[in-house]
Amino acid sequence: MIFATVAGNIGKDAAIRQAGKDNVCSFGVASESKVKGEKVTTWVDCSIWGKRGEALCQHLLKGSRVTVVGELSTREHNGKTYLSVRVSEIALMGGGKKAGGNEGGSSKSSGGGYDDQDYGPPDGGDDLPFAVSKFGASESWWRW
């Protein structure tokens, strides 16, 4: 089993779908890096299964910054290889759409459509469905 940590912006609002008897929350994360001085974007398909995914789905909005940790896998389709992570841990880093449905923040093309000053939950509330902090109260990592 290979675990990966991916940090980036969500490409579009997360969606719930039925997979057998379970529900799964799916979303894509764009992670940027530099290779030989040029910006390269790598897309990773992420999934959170069960009730945890159902509870988090409404908070995983386009433009939001997240860091996910989970089991890495690949799949082939039409000659292309796609990266996937089955999420075991997630940190919401802010940004994205606001509760009213408007895009947050600045219009900088490289900024990903988020407000650099917004580090709280996407809706500004503190009722996120997190259970217990893994690293202490000052950190934003939670294990389910």
Chimera marker file (.cmm) of the C-alpha trace (Angstrom):
<marker_set name="trace">
<marker id="1" x="0.000" y="0.000" z="0.000" r="1" g="1" b="0" radius="0.5"/>
<marker id="2" x="1.357" y="3.432" z="-0.999" r="1" g="1" b="0" radius="0.5"/>
<marker id="3" x="0.208" y="6.542" z="0.870" r="1" g="1" b="0" radius="0.5"/>
<marker id="4" x="0.441" y="10.047" z="-0.587" r="1" g="1" b="0" radius="0.5"/>
<marker id="5" x="-0.049" y="13.582" z="0.660" r="1" g="1" b="0" radius="0.5"/>
<marker id="6" x="-1.543" y="16.011" z="-1.855" r="1" g="1" b="0" radius="0.5"/>
<marker id="7" x="-2.048" y="19.743" z="-1.303" r="1" g="1" b="0" radius="0.5"/>
<marker id="8" x="-3.897" y="21.932" z="-3.781" r="1" g="1" b="0" radius="0.5"/>
<marker id="9" x="-7.177" y="23.448" z="-4.873" r="1" g="1" b="0" radius="0.5"/>
<marker id="10" x="-10.449" y="21.636" z="-5.544" r="1" g="1" b="0" radius="0.5"/>
<marker id="11" x="-11.346" y="21.852" z="-9.243" r="1" g="1" b="0" radius="0.5"/>
<marker id="12" x="-15.139" y="21.684" z="-8.894" r="1" g="1" b="0" radius="0.5"/>
<marker id="13" x="-17.659" y="21.147" z="-6.104" r="1" g="1" b="0" radius="0.5"/>
<marker id="14" x="-17.519" y="17.654" z="-4.624" r="1" g="1" b="0" radius="0.5"/>
<marker id="15" x="-20.342" y="15.263" z="-5.537" r="1" g="1" b="0" radius="0.5"/>
<marker id="16" x="-21.908" y="12.276" z="-3.790" r="1" g="1" b="0" radius="0.5"/>
<marker id="17" x="-22.537" y="9.141" z="-5.836" r="1" g="1" b="0" radius="0.5"/>
<marker id="18" x="-23.734" y="5.644" z="-5.040" r="1" g="1" b="0" radius="0.5"/>
<marker id="19" x="-21.141" y="2.854" z="-5.272" r="1" g="1" b="0" radius="0.5"/>
<marker id="20" x="-22.763" y="-0.463" z="-4.450" r="1" g="1" b="0" radius="0.5"/>
<marker id="21" x="-24.340" y="-0.105" z="-1.017" r="1" g="1" b="0" radius="0.5"/>
<marker id="22" x="-22.076" y="2.799" z="-0.017" r="1" g="1" b="0" radius="0.5"/>
<marker id="23" x="-22.005" y="6.486" z="-0.851" r="1" g="1" b="0" radius="0.5"/>
<marker id="24" x="-18.760" y="8.106" z="-1.949" r="1" g="1" b="0" radius="0.5"/>
<marker id="25" x="-17.848" y="11.788" z="-2.093" r="1" g="1" b="0" radius="0.5"/>
<marker id="26" x="-15.646" y="12.498" z="-5.130" r="1" g="1" b="0" radius="0.5"/>
<marker id="27" x="-13.616" y="15.587" z="-6.001" r="1" g="1" b="0" radius="0.5"/>
<marker id="28" x="-10.479" y="16.507" z="-7.903" r="1" g="1" b="0" radius="0.5"/>
<marker id="29" x="-7.457" y="18.329" z="-6.494" r="1" g="1" b="0" radius="0.5"/>
<marker id="30" x="-5.057" y="20.333" z="-8.665" r="1" g="1" b="0" radius="0.5"/>
<marker id="31" x="-1.557" y="20.441" z="-7.223" r="1" g="1" b="0" radius="0.5"/>
<marker id="32" x="0.987" y="22.795" z="-8.763" r="1" g="1" b="0" radius="0.5"/>
<marker id="33" x="4.756" y="22.359" z="-8.826" r="1" g="1" b="0" radius="0.5"/>
<marker id="34" x="7.669" y="23.658" z="-10.865" r="1" g="1" b="0" radius="0.5"/>
<marker id="35" x="9.632" y="21.432" z="-13.223" r="1" g="1" b="0" radius="0.5"/>
<marker id="36" x="12.643" y="23.046" z="-14.906" r="1" g="1" b="0" radius="0.5"/>
<marker id="37" x="11.244" y="26.481" z="-14.052" r="1" g="1" b="0" radius="0.5"/>
<marker id="38" x="7.811" y="25.851" z="-15.572" r="1" g="1" b="0" radius="0.5"/>
<marker id="39" x="4.577" y="25.484" z="-13.622" r="1" g="1" b="0" radius="0.5"/>
<marker id="40" x="3.074" y="21.991" z="-13.906" r="1" g="1" b="0" radius="0.5"/>
<marker id="41" x="-0.402" y="21.083" z="-12.632" r="1" g="1" b="0" radius="0.5"/>
<marker id="42" x="-1.105" y="17.506" z="-11.574" r="1" g="1" b="0" radius="0.5"/>
<marker id="43" x="-4.723" y="16.448" z="-11.066" r="1" g="1" b="0" radius="0.5"/>
<marker id="44" x="-5.588" y="13.825" z="-8.462" r="1" g="1" b="0" radius="0.5"/>
<marker id="45" x="-9.049" y="12.229" z="-8.150" r="1" g="1" b="0" radius="0.5"/>
<marker id="46" x="-10.004" y="11.965" z="-4.470" r="1" g="1" b="0" radius="0.5"/>
<marker id="47" x="-12.729" y="9.925" z="-2.771" r="1" g="1" b="0" radius="0.5"/>
<marker id="48" x="-14.085" y="9.805" z="0.758" r="1" g="1" b="0" radius="0.5"/>
<marker id="49" x="-16.356" y="6.851" z="1.486" r="1" g="1" b="0" radius="0.5"/>
<marker id="50" x="-19.393" y="6.476" z="3.747" r="1" g="1" b="0" radius="0.5"/>
<marker id="51" x="-20.921" y="8.865" z="6.247" r="1" g="1" b="0" radius="0.5"/>
<marker id="52" x="-17.694" y="10.818" z="6.576" r="1" g="1" b="0" radius="0.5"/>
<marker id="53" x="-17.815" y="11.668" z="2.868" r="1" g="1" b="0" radius="0.5"/>
<marker id="54" x="-21.495" y="12.575" z="3.070" r="1" g="1" b="0" radius="0.5"/>
<marker id="55" x="-20.796" y="14.980" z="5.965" r="1" g="1" b="0" radius="0.5"/>
<marker id="56" x="-17.773" y="16.627" z="4.328" r="1" g="1" b="0" radius="0.5"/>
<marker id="57" x="-19.106" y="16.881" z="0.774" r="1" g="1" b="0" radius="0.5"/>
<marker id="58" x="-20.952" y="20.165" z="1.343" r="1" g="1" b="0" radius="0.5"/>
<marker id="59" x="-17.683" y="21.791" z="2.525" r="1" g="1" b="0" radius="0.5"/>
<marker id="60" x="-15.544" y="20.659" z="-0.435" r="1" g="1" b="0" radius="0.5"/>
<marker id="61" x="-16.187" y="23.508" z="-2.853" r="1" g="1" b="0" radius="0.5"/>
<marker id="62" x="-14.511" y="24.681" z="-6.045" r="1" g="1" b="0" radius="0.5"/>
<marker id="63" x="-11.396" y="26.731" z="-5.323" r="1" g="1" b="0" radius="0.5"/>
<marker id="64" x="-11.066" y="25.540" z="-1.724" r="1" g="1" b="0" radius="0.5"/>
<marker id="65" x="-7.554" y="24.668" z="-0.641" r="1" g="1" b="0" radius="0.5"/>
<marker id="66" x="-7.174" y="21.206" z="0.876" r="1" g="1" b="0" radius="0.5"/>
<marker id="67" x="-4.493" y="18.784" z="1.922" r="1" g="1" b="0" radius="0.5"/>
<marker id="68" x="-5.415" y="15.115" z="1.697" r="1" g="1" b="0" radius="0.5"/>
<marker id="69" x="-3.597" y="11.987" z="2.828" r="1" g="1" b="0" radius="0.5"/>
<marker id="70" x="-4.602" y="8.556" z="1.653" r="1" g="1" b="0" radius="0.5"/>
<marker id="71" x="-3.957" y="5.432" z="-0.337" r="1" g="1" b="0" radius="0.5"/>
<marker id="72" x="-2.575" y="6.208" z="-3.793" r="1" g="1" b="0" radius="0.5"/>
<marker id="73" x="-3.631" y="4.243" z="-6.856" r="1" g="1" b="0" radius="0.5"/>
<marker id="74" x="-3.658" y="4.680" z="-10.627" r="1" g="1" b="0" radius="0.5"/>
<marker id="75" x="-6.091" y="3.759" z="-13.348" r="1" g="1" b="0" radius="0.5"/>
<marker id="76" x="-5.794" y="3.651" z="-17.123" r="1" g="1" b="0" radius="0.5"/>
<marker id="77" x="-8.437" y="5.040" z="-19.484" r="1" g="1" b="0" radius="0.5"/>
<marker id="78" x="-8.053" y="5.696" z="-23.221" r="1" g="1" b="0" radius="0.5"/>
<marker id="79" x="-4.265" y="5.517" z="-23.001" r="1" g="1" b="0" radius="0.5"/>
<marker id="80" x="-3.991" y="8.007" z="-20.123" r="1" g="1" b="0" radius="0.5"/>
<marker id="81" x="-2.971" y="7.284" z="-16.536" r="1" g="1" b="0" radius="0.5"/>
<marker id="82" x="-5.000" y="8.910" z="-13.757" r="1" g="1" b="0" radius="0.5"/>
<marker id="83" x="-3.939" y="9.288" z="-10.113" r="1" g="1" b="0" radius="0.5"/>
<marker id="84" x="-6.467" y="8.560" z="-7.359" r="1" g="1" b="0" radius="0.5"/>
<marker id="85" x="-6.351" y="8.897" z="-3.578" r="1" g="1" b="0" radius="0.5"/>
<marker id="86" x="-8.748" y="7.151" z="-1.216" r="1" g="1" b="0" radius="0.5"/>
<marker id="87" x="-8.711" y="9.820" z="1.499" r="1" g="1" b="0" radius="0.5"/>
<marker id="88" x="-8.018" y="8.805" z="5.098" r="1" g="1" b="0" radius="0.5"/>
<marker id="89" x="-7.191" y="12.323" z="6.389" r="1" g="1" b="0" radius="0.5"/>
<marker id="90" x="-8.142" y="15.774" z="5.120" r="1" g="1" b="0" radius="0.5"/>
<marker id="91" x="-7.409" y="19.354" z="6.126" r="1" g="1" b="0" radius="0.5"/>
<marker id="92" x="-9.593" y="22.192" z="4.854" r="1" g="1" b="0" radius="0.5"/>
<marker id="93" x="-7.345" y="25.193" z="4.259" r="1" g="1" b="0" radius="0.5"/>
<marker id="94" x="-10.009" y="27.790" z="3.311" r="1" g="1" b="0" radius="0.5"/>
<marker id="95" x="-10.955" y="29.640" z="0.164" r="1" g="1" b="0" radius="0.5"/>
<marker id="96" x="-13.549" y="28.575" z="-2.374" r="1" g="1" b="0" radius="0.5"/>
<marker id="97" x="-17.203" y="29.526" z="-2.644" r="1" g="1" b="0" radius="0.5"/>
<marker id="98" x="-18.960" y="31.291" z="0.174" r="1" g="1" b="0" radius="0.5"/>
<marker id="99" x="-22.269" y="30.215" z="1.735" r="1" g="1" b="0" radius="0.5"/>
<marker id="100" x="-24.168" y="32.498" z="-0.664" r="1" g="1" b="0" radius="0.5"/>
<marker id="101" x="-22.749" y="30.612" z="-3.658" r="1" g="1" b="0" radius="0.5"/>
<marker id="102" x="-20.394" y="33.385" z="-4.796" r="1" g="1" b="0" radius="0.5"/>
<marker id="103" x="-16.754" y="32.788" z="-5.601" r="1" g="1" b="0" radius="0.5"/>
<marker id="104" x="-14.553" y="34.030" z="-2.826" r="1" g="1" b="0" radius="0.5"/>
<marker id="105" x="-11.701" y="36.433" z="-2.981" r="1" g="1" b="0" radius="0.5"/>
<marker id="106" x="-9.520" y="37.858" z="-5.635" r="1" g="1" b="0" radius="0.5"/>
<marker id="107" x="-9.661" y="37.536" z="-9.369" r="1" g="1" b="0" radius="0.5"/>
<marker id="108" x="-5.941" y="36.822" z="-9.817" r="1" g="1" b="0" radius="0.5"/>
<marker id="109" x="-5.557" y="34.180" z="-12.501" r="1" g="1" b="0" radius="0.5"/>
<marker id="110" x="-2.792" y="32.412" z="-10.601" r="1" g="1" b="0" radius="0.5"/>
<marker id="111" x="-4.657" y="32.649" z="-7.282" r="1" g="1" b="0" radius="0.5"/>
<marker id="112" x="-7.114" y="29.857" z="-8.034" r="1" g="1" b="0" radius="0.5"/>
<marker id="113" x="-10.124" y="32.075" z="-7.281" r="1" g="1" b="0" radius="0.5"/>
<marker id="114" x="-9.733" y="32.173" z="-3.506" r="1" g="1" b="0" radius="0.5"/>
<marker id="115" x="-9.238" y="34.912" z="-0.949" r="1" g="1" b="0" radius="0.5"/>
<marker id="116" x="-5.756" y="34.817" z="0.591" r="1" g="1" b="0" radius="0.5"/>
<marker id="117" x="-7.182" y="36.190" z="3.857" r="1" g="1" b="0" radius="0.5"/>
<marker id="118" x="-9.817" y="33.469" z="4.302" r="1" g="1" b="0" radius="0.5"/>
<marker id="119" x="-8.410" y="30.578" z="6.312" r="1" g="1" b="0" radius="0.5"/>
<marker id="120" x="-11.624" y="29.319" z="7.917" r="1" g="1" b="0" radius="0.5"/>
<marker id="121" x="-14.249" y="26.853" z="6.755" r="1" g="1" b="0" radius="0.5"/>
<marker id="122" x="-15.845" y="27.706" z="3.386" r="1" g="1" b="0" radius="0.5"/>
<marker id="123" x="-19.107" y="28.833" z="5.006" r="1" g="1" b="0" radius="0.5"/>
<marker id="124" x="-17.434" y="30.734" z="7.858" r="1" g="1" b="0" radius="0.5"/>
<marker id="125" x="-19.040" y="28.458" z="10.459" r="1" g="1" b="0" radius="0.5"/>
<marker id="126" x="-17.357" y="26.285" z="13.020" r="1" g="1" b="0" radius="0.5"/>
<marker id="127" x="-19.710" y="23.311" z="12.795" r="1" g="1" b="0" radius="0.5"/>
<marker id="128" x="-17.515" y="21.123" z="10.573" r="1" g="1" b="0" radius="0.5"/>
<marker id="129" x="-18.021" y="17.412" z="11.216" r="1" g="1" b="0" radius="0.5"/>
<marker id="130" x="-14.549" y="16.771" z="12.625" r="1" g="1" b="0" radius="0.5"/>
<marker id="131" x="-14.057" y="14.365" z="15.483" r="1" g="1" b="0" radius="0.5"/>
<marker id="132" x="-10.710" y="14.452" z="17.277" r="1" g="1" b="0" radius="0.5"/>
<marker id="133" x="-7.565" y="16.428" z="16.488" r="1" g="1" b="0" radius="0.5"/>
<marker id="134" x="-4.661" y="14.091" z="15.733" r="1" g="1" b="0" radius="0.5"/>
<marker id="135" x="-1.852" y="16.603" z="16.350" r="1" g="1" b="0" radius="0.5"/>
<marker id="136" x="-3.325" y="18.975" z="18.937" r="1" g="1" b="0" radius="0.5"/>
<marker id="137" x="-5.743" y="21.847" z="19.083" r="1" g="1" b="0" radius="0.5"/>
<marker id="138" x="-3.523" y="24.269" z="17.127" r="1" g="1" b="0" radius="0.5"/>
<marker id="139" x="-3.253" y="22.049" z="14.055" r="1" g="1" b="0" radius="0.5"/>
<marker id="140" x="-5.836" y="21.605" z="11.299" r="1" g="1" b="0" radius="0.5"/>
<marker id="141" x="-5.411" y="17.847" z="10.730" r="1" g="1" b="0" radius="0.5"/>
<marker id="142" x="-8.127" y="15.470" z="11.827" r="1" g="1" b="0" radius="0.5"/>
<marker id="143" x="-8.325" y="11.694" z="11.673" r="1" g="1" b="0" radius="0.5"/>
<marker id="144" x="-11.684" y="10.000" z="11.228" r="1" g="1" b="0" radius="0.5"/>
<link id1="1" id2="2" r="1" g="1" b="0" radius="0.2"/>
<link id1="2" id2="3" r="1" g="1" b="0" radius="0.2"/>
<link id1="3" id2="4" r="1" g="1" b="0" radius="0.2"/>
<link id1="4" id2="5" r="1" g="1" b="0" radius="0.2"/>
<link id1="5" id2="6" r="1" g="1" b="0" radius="0.2"/>
<link id1="6" id2="7" r="1" g="1" b="0" radius="0.2"/>
<link id1="7" id2="8" r="1" g="1" b="0" radius="0.2"/>
<link id1="8" id2="9" r="1" g="1" b="0" radius="0.2"/>
<link id1="9" id2="10" r="1" g="1" b="0" radius="0.2"/>
<link id1="10" id2="11" r="1" g="1" b="0" radius="0.2"/>
<link id1="11" id2="12" r="1" g="1" b="0" radius="0.2"/>
<link id1="12" id2="13" r="1" g="1" b="0" radius="0.2"/>
<link id1="13" id2="14" r="1" g="1" b="0" radius="0.2"/>
<link id1="14" id2="15" r="1" g="1" b="0" radius="0.2"/>
<link id1="15" id2="16" r="1" g="1" b="0" radius="0.2"/>
<link id1="16" id2="17" r="1" g="1" b="0" radius="0.2"/>
<link id1="17" id2="18" r="1" g="1" b="0" radius="0.2"/>
<link id1="18" id2="19" r="1" g="1" b="0" radius="0.2"/>
<link id1="19" id2="20" r="1" g="1" b="0" radius="0.2"/>
<link id1="20" id2="21" r="1" g="1" b="0" radius="0.2"/>
<link id1="21" id2="22" r="1" g="1" b="0" radius="0.2"/>
<link id1="22" id2="23" r="1" g="1" b="0" radius="0.2"/>
<link id1="23" id2="24" r="1" g="1" b="0" radius="0.2"/>
<link id1="24" id2="25" r="1" g="1" b="0" radius="0.2"/>
<link id1="25" id2="26" r="1" g="1" b="0" radius="0.2"/>
<link id1="26" id2="27" r="1" g="1" b="0" radius="0.2"/>
<link id1="27" id2="28" r="1" g="1" b="0" radius="0.2"/>
<link id1="28" id2="29" r="1" g="1" b="0" radius="0.2"/>
<link id1="29" id2="30" r="1" g="1" b="0" radius="0.2"/>
<link id1="30" id2="31" r="1" g="1" b="0" radius="0.2"/>
<link id1="31" id2="32" r="1" g="1" b="0" radius="0.2"/>
<link id1="32" id2="33" r="1" g="1" b="0" radius="0.2"/>
<link id1="33" id2="34" r="1" g="1" b="0" radius="0.2"/>
<link id1="34" id2="35" r="1" g="1" b="0" radius="0.2"/>
<link id1="35" id2="36" r="1" g="1" b="0" radius="0.2"/>
<link id1="36" id2="37" r="1" g="1" b="0" radius="0.2"/>
<link id1="37" id2="38" r="1" g="1" b="0" radius="0.2"/>
<link id1="38" id2="39" r="1" g="1" b="0" radius="0.2"/>
<link id1="39" id2="40" r="1" g="1" b="0" radius="0.2"/>
<link id1="40" id2="41" r="1" g="1" b="0" radius="0.2"/>
<link id1="41" id2="42" r="1" g="1" b="0" radius="0.2"/>
<link id1="42" id2="43" r="1" g="1" b="0" radius="0.2"/>
<link id1="43" id2="44" r="1" g="1" b="0" radius="0.2"/>
<link id1="44" id2="45" r="1" g="1" b="0" radius="0.2"/>
<link id1="45" id2="46" r="1" g="1" b="0" radius="0.2"/>
<link id1="46" id2="47" r="1" g="1" b="0" radius="0.2"/>
<link id1="47" id2="48" r="1" g="1" b="0" radius="0.2"/>
<link id1="48" id2="49" r="1" g="1" b="0" radius="0.2"/>
<link id1="49" id2="50" r="1" g="1" b="0" radius="0.2"/>
<link id1="50" id2="51" r="1" g="1" b="0" radius="0.2"/>
<link id1="51" id2="52" r="1" g="1" b="0" radius="0.2"/>
<link id1="52" id2="53" r="1" g="1" b="0" radius="0.2"/>
<link id1="53" id2="54" r="1" g="1" b="0" radius="0.2"/>
<link id1="54" id2="55" r="1" g="1" b="0" radius="0.2"/>
<link id1="55" id2="56" r="1" g="1" b="0" radius="0.2"/>
<link id1="56" id2="57" r="1" g="1" b="0" radius="0.2"/>
<link id1="57" id2="58" r="1" g="1" b="0" radius="0.2"/>
<link id1="58" id2="59" r="1" g="1" b="0" radius="0.2"/>
<link id1="59" id2="60" r="1" g="1" b="0" radius="0.2"/>
<link id1="60" id2="61" r="1" g="1" b="0" radius="0.2"/>
<link id1="61" id2="62" r="1" g="1" b="0" radius="0.2"/>
<link id1="62" id2="63" r="1" g="1" b="0" radius="0.2"/>
<link id1="63" id2="64" r="1" g="1" b="0" radius="0.2"/>
<link id1="64" id2="65" r="1" g="1" b="0" radius="0.2"/>
<link id1="65" id2="66" r="1" g="1" b="0" radius="0.2"/>
<link id1="66" id2="67" r="1" g="1" b="0" radius="0.2"/>
<link id1="67" id2="68" r="1" g="1" b="0" radius="0.2"/>
<link id1="68" id2="69" r="1" g="1" b="0" radius="0.2"/>
<link id1="69" id2="70" r="1" g="1" b="0" radius="0.2"/>
<link id1="70" id2="71" r="1" g="1" b="0" radius="0.2"/>
<link id1="71" id2="72" r="1" g="1" b="0" radius="0.2"/>
<link id1="72" id2="73" r="1" g="1" b="0" radius="0.2"/>
<link id1="73" id2="74" r="1" g="1" b="0" radius="0.2"/>
<link id1="74" id2="75" r="1" g="1" b="0" radius="0.2"/>
<link id1="75" id2="76" r="1" g="1" b="0" radius="0.2"/>
<link id1="76" id2="77" r="1" g="1" b="0" radius="0.2"/>
<link id1="77" id2="78" r="1" g="1" b="0" radius="0.2"/>
<link id1="78" id2="79" r="1" g="1" b="0" radius="0.2"/>
<link id1="79" id2="80" r="1" g="1" b="0" radius="0.2"/>
<link id1="80" id2="81" r="1" g="1" b="0" radius="0.2"/>
<link id1="81" id2="82" r="1" g="1" b="0" radius="0.2"/>
<link id1="82" id2="83" r="1" g="1" b="0" radius="0.2"/>
<link id1="83" id2="84" r="1" g="1" b="0" radius="0.2"/>
<link id1="84" id2="85" r="1" g="1" b="0" radius="0.2"/>
<link id1="85" id2="86" r="1" g="1" b="0" radius="0.2"/>
<link id1="86" id2="87" r="1" g="1" b="0" radius="0.2"/>
<link id1="87" id2="88" r="1" g="1" b="0" radius="0.2"/>
<link id1="88" id2="89" r="1" g="1" b="0" radius="0.2"/>
<link id1="89" id2="90" r="1" g="1" b="0" radius="0.2"/>
<link id1="90" id2="91" r="1" g="1" b="0" radius="0.2"/>
<link id1="91" id2="92" r="1" g="1" b="0" radius="0.2"/>
<link id1="92" id2="93" r="1" g="1" b="0" radius="0.2"/>
<link id1="93" id2="94" r="1" g="1" b="0" radius="0.2"/>
<link id1="94" id2="95" r="1" g="1" b="0" radius="0.2"/>
<link id1="95" id2="96" r="1" g="1" b="0" radius="0.2"/>
<link id1="96" id2="97" r="1" g="1" b="0" radius="0.2"/>
<link id1="97" id2="98" r="1" g="1" b="0" radius="0.2"/>
<link id1="98" id2="99" r="1" g="1" b="0" radius="0.2"/>
<link id1="99" id2="100" r="1" g="1" b="0" radius="0.2"/>
<link id1="100" id2="101" r="1" g="1" b="0" radius="0.2"/>
<link id1="101" id2="102" r="1" g="1" b="0" radius="0.2"/>
<link id1="102" id2="103" r="1" g="1" b="0" radius="0.2"/>
<link id1="103" id2="104" r="1" g="1" b="0" radius="0.2"/>
<link id1="104" id2="105" r="1" g="1" b="0" radius="0.2"/>
<link id1="105" id2="106" r="1" g="1" b="0" radius="0.2"/>
<link id1="106" id2="107" r="1" g="1" b="0" radius="0.2"/>
<link id1="107" id2="108" r="1" g="1" b="0" radius="0.2"/>
<link id1="108" id2="109" r="1" g="1" b="0" radius="0.2"/>
<link id1="109" id2="110" r="1" g="1" b="0" radius="0.2"/>
<link id1="110" id2="111" r="1" g="1" b="0" radius="0.2"/>
<link id1="111" id2="112" r="1" g="1" b="0" radius="0.2"/>
<link id1="112" id2="113" r="1" g="1" b="0" radius="0.2"/>
<link id1="113" id2="114" r="1" g="1" b="0" radius="0.2"/>
<link id1="114" id2="115" r="1" g="1" b="0" radius="0.2"/>
<link id1="115" id2="116" r="1" g="1" b="0" radius="0.2"/>
<link id1="116" id2="117" r="1" g="1" b="0" radius="0.2"/>
<link id1="117" id2="118" r="1" g="1" b="0" radius="0.2"/>
<link id1="118" id2="119" r="1" g="1" b="0" radius="0.2"/>
<link id1="119" id2="120" r="1" g="1" b="0" radius="0.2"/>
<link id1="120" id2="121" r="1" g="1" b="0" radius="0.2"/>
<link id1="121" id2="122" r="1" g="1" b="0" radius="0.2"/>
<link id1="122" id2="123" r="1" g="1" b="0" radius="0.2"/>
<link id1="123" id2="124" r="1" g="1" b="0" radius="0.2"/>
<link id1="124" id2="125" r="1" g="1" b="0" radius="0.2"/>
<link id1="125" id2="126" r="1" g="1" b="0" radius="0.2"/>
<link id1="126" id2="127" r="1" g="1" b="0" radius="0.2"/>
<link id1="127" id2="128" r="1" g="1" b="0" radius="0.2"/>
<link id1="128" id2="129" r="1" g="1" b="0" radius="0.2"/>
<link id1="129" id2="130" r="1" g="1" b="0" radius="0.2"/>
<link id1="130" id2="131" r="1" g="1" b="0" radius="0.2"/>
<link id1="131" id2="132" r="1" g="1" b="0" radius="0.2"/>
<link id1="132" id2="133" r="1" g="1" b="0" radius="0.2"/>
<link id1="133" id2="134" r="1" g="1" b="0" radius="0.2"/>
<link id1="134" id2="135" r="1" g="1" b="0" radius="0.2"/>
<link id1="135" id2="136" r="1" g="1" b="0" radius="0.2"/>
<link id1="136" id2="137" r="1" g="1" b="0" radius="0.2"/>
<link id1="137" id2="138" r="1" g="1" b="0" radius="0.2"/>
<link id1="138" id2="139" r="1" g="1" b="0" radius="0.2"/>
<link id1="139" id2="140" r="1" g="1" b="0" radius="0.2"/>
<link id1="140" id2="141" r="1" g="1" b="0" radius="0.2"/>
<link id1="141" id2="142" r="1" g="1" b="0" radius="0.2"/>
<link id1="142" id2="143" r="1" g="1" b="0" radius="0.2"/>
<link id1="143" id2="144" r="1" g="1" b="0" radius="0.2"/>
</marker_set>
